[in-house]
């Protein structure tokens, strides 16, 4: 106990910079957002009235927030499983010791250096019905690419946004899964092979269990990213198409220039705090649900 007390000043000194940054950029803004979420303000943000904790319930029960929450959940359902499966598939393929495989590893991981803005611009150019490359090549098979366009059709706008999001996140997923594959002991594969296990059984009985910590990590990250999607929506659809607003996620409801609450800082803060809580609940559910299936052994 005395030794721990002697080490406390050194620990505080070493952690001081990180704790300061955490407090200034995370804890303090969160506390201020919670406080501001009690207020209802006019368009100028200067005349505010105290609404109390009841405003959080009002915001959560509002149709606009419920619709945005449903869009965010749909986006997560579209992006997380597909992005995870593609990342695992590409990582397993790139793990082979073949000539020239380094080139494909570079290609598969390249999107990790691509910002949301660049990725959205790429897919905007590809999907635009007037100038889009995909609409010129495949409009005969998929007429919706030309009329009205995937980004303008309420039924296809959200899947189009999901496509951009999956592509932008694929490099990160690929790198994390590849790192997990390289940590799998080769002796396990050799033992499975000696026992007569084929490629599929080695994958399901050795690879997947050993990758479970990486898969859980990626699942949580991709889910959180999907719930916080803003850039793709703002650049590709602007929250539309109107009047359905089929791509208005919770972040776009908070920050979007066309949002119905764009001028009320109190409602925006309440929605932001609710988004934080929803993301936290999703993460805890994933950790709890996969707790017994994650293998941390060597």
N, C-alpha and C positions, 0 to 999 in steps of 0.2 A: 504494500500500500504506500509506504514512504517513497519507494523508488518511483512509483507512478506519479506521485505528487512532484517529485524532483524533475521528472521528464515533462510535466505539464507546460512549463514556460516555453520549452523548445518546441513542443508540439503546436502550441498556439502561434509561435513565431513562424513556423513553417507553413501552417495552414492559414495564416493571417490574410495573405493576398487573395487566396481562393475564397475564403469566407467573406471578405469585403466585396469582391465581385458578385458573389452569390446574393449577398444582402442588397447591393445597390441595383443589380439588374434583374433579380428574380423576386426576392421576398418583398422588398419595398413596393415595386409596381403591383404585385398581387394584393398587398394590403390596401393600397390606394384604389385599386379597381374594385375591391369589395366595398370600400367606403363610398366610392362614387356610384356604385350600383344601387345605393339607397335613394339616389336623387332622380328627379324628373326635371329636365332642363328645356329651355326654349332653343330656337335655332342658333342663337348667339352663344349658348353655353354659359351665360352669365346669370340669368335668372333661374334659379333652381329651387325646387321645393322638396322637402324630406318626405319620402314615401315609406321608408322602413324596409324590413325584410320581406314584407308582402309583395314588393315589386318583383323580386326574384320569382315568386310563384306566378305572378301575373305574366311575366315575360315567358316563362316555361309553358304556360297554358295557352299562350296566344297562338293563333293560327299561323302567323308568319314564322314563328320560331319552330313550331311543330313541323311545318312543311320543310323548312331548312334542315331540321334534324333528320327528317326522312330522306332527303336528298343526300346528306352527308353519310348516312348509314348505307344507302344504296351504293354510293361511290366506294365505300369501304368493302362492301360485299363483292363489287366488280373487280377491284384492284388487288386486294390482299391475296386471295387464293390464286389468281392467275399469275400475279407477279412472283409469288413464292414458288409456284410450280415451274415457271419459266426459269427462274434463277437457279433452282436445284437441277433442272434438266441441263441447262447450259454448263453449269459447274461440273456436273458428272461427265459430260461429253469432253469438256476441256481438261479434265483430270487425266485423260489418256496420254500416254507417252508416245505421241506420233510426231512425225516430221512436220514442221510448220505450225504446230499447235499454239506456239507462242503468239503468232499473229492473231489467231482467233481469240485468244485470251485478252489481247489488247482491245480488239473490236468489242467483245462482250462487255468489258469493263469501262469502255470509253464514256458512257453516259454519266458516270460518277462525277466527271468534270464539267457536265453540262448544267447550267442554271435552269431554273423553272422558266424564266423568260425566254431563253434560247430554245428550250424544248417546245414551249408553246408556240413560238414563232415558226419553228420547223413544221409542226403539225397544222398550223394555220395555213401555211403555204400549200401543204399537201392536200388539205381538205376543202379549201375554198372552191366553190362550184365554178367561178369565173376563171381563176388562174391555177387551180389546184392540179398537181401532177396526177394524183390518184383519180380525180374526176375525169381527166382526159383519157386515162388508160383503161379504167374499169367501169365507166358509166354505162356501157352497153349491158353489162352483167348486173350492175347495181345502180338502177336509175336514180335512187335517192342521192347519189353523189353529186348529180347535176341539178336535180329539181326536187326539193328546195335546197339541198345540201345538208350534210350530216349535222353541221353546227347550227343549222336554222330549223331543223325539224325537232319538235318537242320530244318525239319518241327516240331519236338517235343522238341528241345533243349530249346527254350525260354519258352514254357509252363512248362517244368521241373524246370527251374530256378524260374519261377513264383510260382510254388508249394512250393518250399523251402522258398521263401520270404513270402508267405502267412502264412505258419506255424510259421515262426520266429516272425512275427508281431502279431499273433493272441492273445497272452497273453496280450500284451499292449492294444489292442483294447477291449478285454474282460474286463479288469480292468476299463478302462475309461467308458465304457457303463454301467457296473455294478454300478459304483459310480453315474452315471446319473440316473439310475433306483431308487436308494435308496433315491434320492432327490425329487422324484415325490410324492406330497402329496397324502396320501391314501384317503383323502376326495373326490378327483376327481374320483377315481375308484368307490367309494361308490355311488356318485351322478350319474355316468354313469350307474351303475348297477340298481339303483332305477328307472332310466328313461327307463329301458328295453334294454340297450345295451348289446350285447353278447360279447364273448371274443374277436372276431376279431374286432368289432367296438371299444371296449375299447382300443385295441392295436393301431388302426389307428387314433382314435380321441383323445386319451389321451396320450398313451405312446410315440408314435413317435413325436408329437409336443413338448412334454416336453423334449425329448431327442435331439431335433434339434441342440442345441448348441454343445453337445458332438459329434453328428454325423458330424457337420461341422468341428470341430476341428480334429477329426480322419481322415476325408476325406483329409484335407490339409496336415496333417502329413504323411499319407500313400502315397499321390501323390508326395510329396517332397522326401520321402524315395525311391520311385520307380524311380524317375528321377535321383537320386544319387546312384543307385545300382552299387556296384563295387565288394564287397567281394564275393557274390554268383557267379558272372560271373567268377571271377579270379580263384576260387577254383573248380567250377563244370565243366566249359567248356573252360576256358582260352580264351574267346572271340569267340570261334569257334562255330560249326565245320567249318573247312576250306574246300574250299576257300570262302564259303558264308558269314562267320562271322556273323551268324544270331543272336548272343547274344552279340555283341559288343555295349555296351551302351556308352553314352557320357563319364562317369567317366572312363570306361575301355579304351576308346580312349585316354584319358588324361594320365592315370597312368599305363595302361597295358604294360607289357614288350614286347608284340608282336605288339604294336600299331605302326602305320606308322609314328606318330609324337613323338615317345617316346624320341628322342634325341634333340628335338627342344623346348627349354623352352619358347620361345616366342609364338609359336603356342599353346602349352599346356596352357599357361596363358590366351591367348585369348579365347580358348575353355572353360576354367573354368569360366571366367567372363560371357560368353554367357550362360553357364549352370545356373549360378546364376540369370541372367535376365529372362531366360525361367522359372525357378522355381518360381520366383517372379510373373511373368505374370499369371502362372497357379493358384497361391494362390489368387491373386487379382480377377481373373475371378470367382473362387469359392466363395469368400466372396461376390462379387457383385451379382452373380447369385442366391445365397441362402439368400441374405440379408433380403428379405421380407418374407421368409419362416421360418426363425429362430425365435423361441419364447423364450424370456428371462424372461417372467413373472413368478410369483410364483403360 
